């Protein structure tokens, strides 16, 4: 005997036919775990800030070679802006957010294609371009949500440890973090749209992220290649020093333009490629 549909089941069926909403439903556990991890990491680093006032800790940091301190953003750990730039928004949290972003990007189409279910999703009355853009938009919303939580976590913890940081500048750093992660997320989406394989897309996006970070961090130490850092997404994320100077709209615009170009290129390739089925 067929059970009557309830409003809840009708809404769920409707949602699962929407590529944008279905992405959130499918990734709900992953999103929860990653958000908890990102918030916990941010809180942990902000909580260590009082230790930077200890003279022995400051001396230990200052004993590092200047080139190493410059590359890792450890020039000024005593000030709130310098500490956050070198820790929360320096390496660890951006690295985690980028890993999170790339993993999400790989699930836009490549995961379903490898599982042989993408052709089923394509049977819905929706164009490939619309499917691709809606899924990519869902990824960007996930990144925005994660960085919003980081913003709240850092802001609240900073009040607990008596760290004085301007709210608008903290928001600027989080917004640029969204833009940085979005570049590598949509890069992974674009490559998977062309190749249809998670391993290839993840490898390309990961390798480019590593090279971009190294170019921005260590190229300034070599005068002959210092200009290379300006082709790195990390340069436009950090060079404007948002925690001290506020949002650099030019740098944000460049990162946003890169995201749009990658999205358009990936959508074009995906809409014209044969989809594998198993």
Steps between C-alpha positions, in 0.01 A plus 500: 500500500640835397545743785357848452751776447547744785601865460847405624553223246366720219743776597788252522426358154481849356827596667681191368407604146670836552879474435574795729303372801589135442869584530448629855293196590760257365788678673324575831723276713820612330403865540432453869832326566705751300331800658565365848865434412553847352336674795694290752831571326430874488399512865810304600738741325329811633507346846880476482534877450574583869808276477648737240535761771747274676855625444646152458248415228569828319874436520456150359305635200751780444782246492368365169681628189337812363429332166308223677300748708413699190396192304279367781356838599655498847637854496271647767334246725469743790227712340149356449503566124850359459419193706182419308675564166777257592286228657126477436514674161860410420545132414305244701141623470532609133651160422210321668243722327663437160503122558134524598429711189673261260324197650166675454593593144570137415143411601333737257499249215805270509384291798163430339661432163740245646210334682305483175210708634565831327305397190201433728526852644523634146164339422323772698357786291801724552786599272856393565604861544231562759593181687868593498445860612256404776739241640792745483286765672427251777875453551550875527218524754665225707827697500321821595330320787828349624682833495206672669532249783875564516425873524260449791734257676803730473300808601350338811824331608695822450273668755566223749881530473493881488617521140404834347417454134285718275182320396502641145861393446431153631205483259730613216745217577217244504356632173838471329532149644169411332629641170832313528332168576246561224779525241626150579151356549383619159833393349428148626146528364630616161760224467248235607258648246759440229642166619220349707749346745547602862861385524608711204301806605612477862863451399499798266327732746720385788822536304409850380409601857839383631693673221297819551575500873872440448517771234340754729700402808849440366527687169556832686817350646647472146511839323512349150163325540330729752243607240369144475306543822255726315369204301417321825150513647663512844655836413159659447378334818772626733704780341245767587529410872123516563529459877707819523385704201153370418356356181687553175221511243746462212638175637150372575398590146788304349417188701133535410585540131710181515206310652264625228741412219555150636125453547424606142779285354400195702131541418578527128714185505251302711206587277677360192664188637374141488404385848634162607257252648560170674 
